[in-house]
Amino acid sequence: MNYRSTIIFFISLTFSQSCVTPKLQKSEKIQVKEKNKDKPVLIKQESNTRETNNLDLSENDKEINQDDTLSENDMLSNIYNDKIDEVYIYQNGEERLIKGEIKLTKSKFSIRFYNYAYIDKSRYNARLRVTQYKRDFKKIKIGAITNDLSNVPFSDGWGIAAPSTGYERLWFMENGFHYLIYKNEVDRRLTLVDKVDEWLKLDLEINNFTIDKGGSLNIIEDILIDQFYLAIYIDRNLNNTIDKGELFKCKVVFR
């Protein structure tokens, strides 16, 4: 190889190395970028969803959590602490579900429950019966039809009359029931305790009773019996039938 050829070969070799160097530098930049350990996680999240969608989902999650918090806060109010489909006995600042056996002191107490207002088109009401006798208590059963005049518990026609101010006493009767309604503050047999939407929390306060056929009025503190049976029926769907979930029964024992 002559001298000129040697010079051309050397120049060509130098030029070829200079072309490779930028590629190596570019590759080094990629290597540096991959050293960021957060990148694989982000890439994995973006494999099926765009980044903007991920942000939207995060915001939705926040909204769900906020809703849950609001729901828990609502539960702090009296209305949400209650089970609307249950009935309670209230005495000395304590509400207890009507079921099984309940012990009371011989002093005033209330029966509380939720219902809609009584109007001519939708006559929502509750029917309360108390008796000393277990045999009468056992007759009150789910499935009974109430829109007739037959002598069965809670049948139409056996409601106990009440003055315009409501019931002044708890009647112990072989037949008959207290017919509990609330139209408004003028026309009512119950006291309005609370309200949520169309649901009314209603209260029947019991201070007095009549247990003899003579109809004498006595205060609860003077009641001579040690126990009695209580049943309340709320026809929530207005089908004139005692359905499951509409009948509440308990034995009340005075201590």
Order of alpha helices (4+ residues) and beta strands (2+ residues): alpha-alpha-alpha-alpha-beta-beta-beta-beta-beta-alpha-beta-beta-beta-beta-beta-beta-beta-beta-beta
